[in-house]
Amino acid sequence: MQLLNTLLTRSWIHALPTGARFLVTLLLTIAIAHAALRRADSEGWLLGVAVLAAYTLVLFASLWMVQVVLPVVLPLTAAGLVLLTTGLLGHVMAARRMVL
């Protein structure tokens, strides 16, 4: 049924090329790292999570409105690693301040 609908309406689902997928991943991780490191304490981490949630909304909206599939696995994994490392960096820096 989906194949017949696609053939009759000619509304194809498009994917991004490899370079664009890498660029989306890089820009998302840079935006999250900038947001997470710009603010102190948990505000930055929550802002990074908000940027990730906004990307998720853009991902679903692009599929629904424009029929373009944005990358999912690599950007979300990279964003999770960035959030994890910025959280750990905050704990290490707080422990260093307590020692001094």
C-alpha positions in Angstrom: 0.0 0.0 0.0 2.8 2.4 0.9 4.6 1.6 -2.3 1.5 2.2 -4.4 0.9 5.5 -2.6 4.5 6.6 -3.2 4.4 5.7 -6.9 1.1 7.5 -7.4 1.8 10.7 -5.5 5.6 10.8 -6.3 6.4 12.0 -2.8 9.8 10.3 -2.4 11.7 10.2 0.9 15.2 11.6 0.3 18.4 11.0 2.3 21.3 13.4 2.8 24.7 12.6 1.1 27.6 11.4 3.2 29.3 14.7 3.5 26.1 16.4 4.7 25.5 13.7 7.3 29.0 14.3 8.7 28.5 18.0 8.6 25.1 17.7 10.5 26.8 15.6 13.1 29.7 18.0 13.5 27.5 21.0 13.8 25.2 19.4 16.3 28.1 18.3 18.5 29.7 21.7 18.3 26.4 23.4 19.2 25.9 21.1 22.2 29.4 21.5 23.4 29.2 25.3 23.1 25.9 25.3 25.0 27.1 22.9 27.7 30.5 24.7 28.3 29.2 28.2 28.0 27.1 28.1 31.3 28.3 27.0 34.7 27.0 24.0 36.6 23.8 22.3 35.5 22.5 25.2 33.5 24.9 24.4 30.6 24.1 20.7 30.7 20.4 21.4 30.6 20.9 23.8 27.7 22.9 21.1 25.9 20.0 18.6 26.4 17.6 21.3 25.1 19.7 21.7 21.9 19.5 17.9 21.5 15.7 17.9 22.0 15.5 20.7 19.4 17.4 18.6 16.9 15.1 15.7 17.6 12.1 17.9 16.8 13.8 19.2 13.6 14.5 15.6 12.7 10.8 14.6 12.9 9.6 17.8 11.3 12.0 17.4 8.3 10.7 13.9 7.7 7.1 14.9 8.0 7.2 18.2 6.0 10.1 17.9 3.6 10.5 14.1 3.3 14.2 14.3 4.1 15.7 11.8 6.4 18.3 13.4 8.7 21.0 11.2 10.4 19.9 9.8 13.7 22.4 7.3 15.2 25.7 9.1 14.8 24.6 12.6 15.9 22.7 11.2 18.9 25.7 9.1 19.9 28.1 12.0 19.5 25.8 14.3 21.4 25.5 11.8 24.2 29.3 11.5 24.4 29.7 15.3 24.4 27.1 15.7 27.2 28.8 12.9 29.2 32.3 14.4 28.9 31.2 17.9 29.7 29.4 16.6 32.8 32.5 14.7 33.8 34.6 17.8 33.1 32.4 19.8 35.5 32.8 17.2 38.2 36.6 17.2 37.8 36.8 20.9 37.8 34.6 21.1 41.0 36.8 18.5 42.7 39.9 20.5 41.8 38.4 23.7 43.3 37.6 21.9 46.5 41.2 20.7 46.8 42.5 24.2 46.4 
